[in-house]
Amino acid sequence: MYFDGLRQIGMNNYNGVGTKINYKKAFYYFQKAAENGNKFAQYNLGNCYKNGEGVEKDTKKHLYYVTNQLNKDIKMHYFNLEISIISAPYGSGWVGRIFM
């Protein structure tokens, strides 16, 4: 997907792959990818805020970007578990084993 490519450009700038290390450019590309839902870019963006790389340090923004994606992932796992429980055949026994 297009936003995965933006994140990869950010990673190349961050690590100096094929170019000199440039944290400002890395931040820019992480931000563009993160704004469009790339969860890995959101994590990278959070770390830029944490370390002050390409942007001024900001603990609140760091925590927002790191925990925002984590919360989305947790909600999706709970949703998938609920669907599995609802669609399990009655008496299959596996549902009870999950909660033991």
N, C-alpha and C positions, 0 to 999 in steps of 0.2 A: 504494500500500500504506500501511497505517496508520503504519508506522515512518518512511516518507518524510515524512509529515505532521508527525511529532514533530521530525524534523530541521529541517523548514521553520520550525516555531515557534521552534526554537533559533536558526536563522539570522535570523529577524525580531528576536528579542531581542538577538542579537549585534550586528546592524547598526542597530538602532533603527528598523525598518520597522513603522509602525503603532503603535509604542510607544517608550518611552524605552529607551536602551541598558541592558541588564541582563545582565551576564556570568554571574551566578550562575544565573539562569533559563536562559540559553543553555546553560550547562554541563549543567544538569539534563536538558534535552531532548535534547542531544547524547548524554548518557550512556544515557538510556532507548532511544534509537534504536540506538546502538552495541551495547548489550547484546543486541539482537535481530538483529544481523547487518548493519545498514546500514553499508556500507563508507565512504560519504562522511561519515557521522556519526562513525565511528571516526577518520577523519582530522581532523575538526573538534575532536573530543575531545582528540586528541594535541596539536593546536595550542593548546588552552586550557591544557593542562599545560605546554607550552613557554613560553608567554607569561605564565602566572600570571593568567589571566583567568577569574574565577569560581571559582578553585581555587588552592591554593598551587602554585608552580612545582615541577615534578618531571620532571627530564630522563629518568629511567628509564621513567616512565609515558608520557612523550611518545614516546620511541623505540619502546616496546612497541606503542602504538596505530598509529603511522605504519607501522612495519615489519611488524606482524602482518598487516595487509590486503595489503601489497605481496607478502609471501610467499605468501598465498593466491592472489593473482592470478597470480603466476609459476607456481605449481604447476598452476593450471587451464590456462594456456597450454601448458605442457609436456604435460599430459594430452591436450589437443586435438590437438597436433602428433603425439603417439604414435598416436592414433586415426586421424588422416589417413594416416600412414605405413602402418599395419597394413591399412587398407582400400583403399590404392592398388592399382590393377591392376598385376600384374607386367609390367614392361617399358614402363610408361607414361612413364618418363624424368623425370617431374617431381620424384620423390623425390631423385634424384641431384643435380639442380640446386639444391636447398635447401642442400646441404652443400658446395657448391663455392665 
